[in-house]
Amino acid sequence: MNAPDPRPIRPLPEILINQIAAGEVVERPASVVKELVENAIDAGASRVDIELEEGGVRLIRIRDNGSGIAAEQLPLAVSRHATSKIANLDELEAVATLGFRGEALPSIASVSRFTLSSRRAHDEHGSALQIEGGKIGEVTPRAHAPGTTVEVRELFYNVPARRKFLRAERTELGHIEEWLRSLALARPDVELRVSHNGKASRRYKPGDLYSDVRLAETLGEDFANQAVRVDHSSAGLRLHGWIAQPHYSRASTDQQYLYVNGRSVRDRSVAHAVKMAYGDVLYHGRQPAYVLFLELDPTRVDVNVHPAKHEVRFRDSRLVHDFVYRTLKDALADTRAGMTAQEIGAGAAHPAEGGSASAMPGATASSFGYV
């Protein structure tokens, strides 16, 4: 039996290239919200409105008051690997913006009915560009306030195999709300307004990074009452944020937030360092709760590791691990020093689930020496 003739090698169509990229960048509606809101923040927005329908599957509309996009640059904005955020390798290795790959907009536009509208403050009017399943239309004038609006309708309408993997409306909405909660912790200076199916569902008012109000409205009063503030610098590294007292622990990792230079990431090395620091103050199987911000020279961390930018790679991971471990170990040692053995045992025997834990008598964040 003769083997079939091999297919000739040929370049892929641009729409198919973008749909392949969408498979890496656009996992679900929450991925779209993440990419678009990060773009808004990179554009200097101080307020972002997020409108959703059917958990974001039917509609995602993101409005911001950022710097806007010139009319002639709208088609370029939805072209692959076109970005205003980096221009050379040196800038890539020291990137400080949330986005930089130039893949999000074309990827999203290739799997949805997509409209990009924008206006710069000094422009007489706004402009809009519509894309249907990756097919780009003409730029047209449109009334628009300064800033940008991105409208994504019928996500995955032209990729049914992807759409069938989406979960129930409530589940998809939950993923979006969780990501927005994470963003609200990192960027309290940005006002976030969220609506779902025509009803306002959440508003994060702008405030200070160390505002107890923002901490309480994102993670609850119990976490805010049990949180110890940490702020320590050494060897060009700074770790600051909050860690929960040992008697406030969780059955899962649902209250563990790590940010590297303002970017929400998952990192096994840092997670291991935190767990080691809590090792002798938590029962087996319990999880610590924390909101931690690690800051270091951007050239010492590689953010170009994952298409969705969920992971980073440290140039010296051992140094980072030891710094996080020792910082939190010292903070927890001070915490334990302020408790009696009976209080430690009682707290560990009845760990909190964000419900009935009470603050340690007489203890404040300042009593631990971290404010």
ABEGO torsion letter per residue (X at the ends): XBBBBBBBBBBBBAAAAAAAAAAAABABAAAAAAAAAAAAAAAGBABBBBBBBGGGAABBBBBBABAEBBAAAAAAAABBGBBAABABAAAAAABABABAAGAAAAAAAAABBBBBBBBBAABABBBBBBBBGGBBBBBBBBBBBBEBBBBBBGBGAABAAAAAABBBAAAAAAAAAAAAAAAAAABAABBBBBBBGGBBABBBBBBBAABAAAAAAAAEAAAAAABBBBBBBBGGBBBBEBBBBAABBBABAABBBBBBGGBBBBBAAAAAAAAAAAAAABBBGBBBBBBBBBBBBAAABBABABAAGABBBBABAAAAAAAAAAAAAAAAAAAAAABBAAAAAAAAABBBAGBABBBBBGBBAAAAGAX
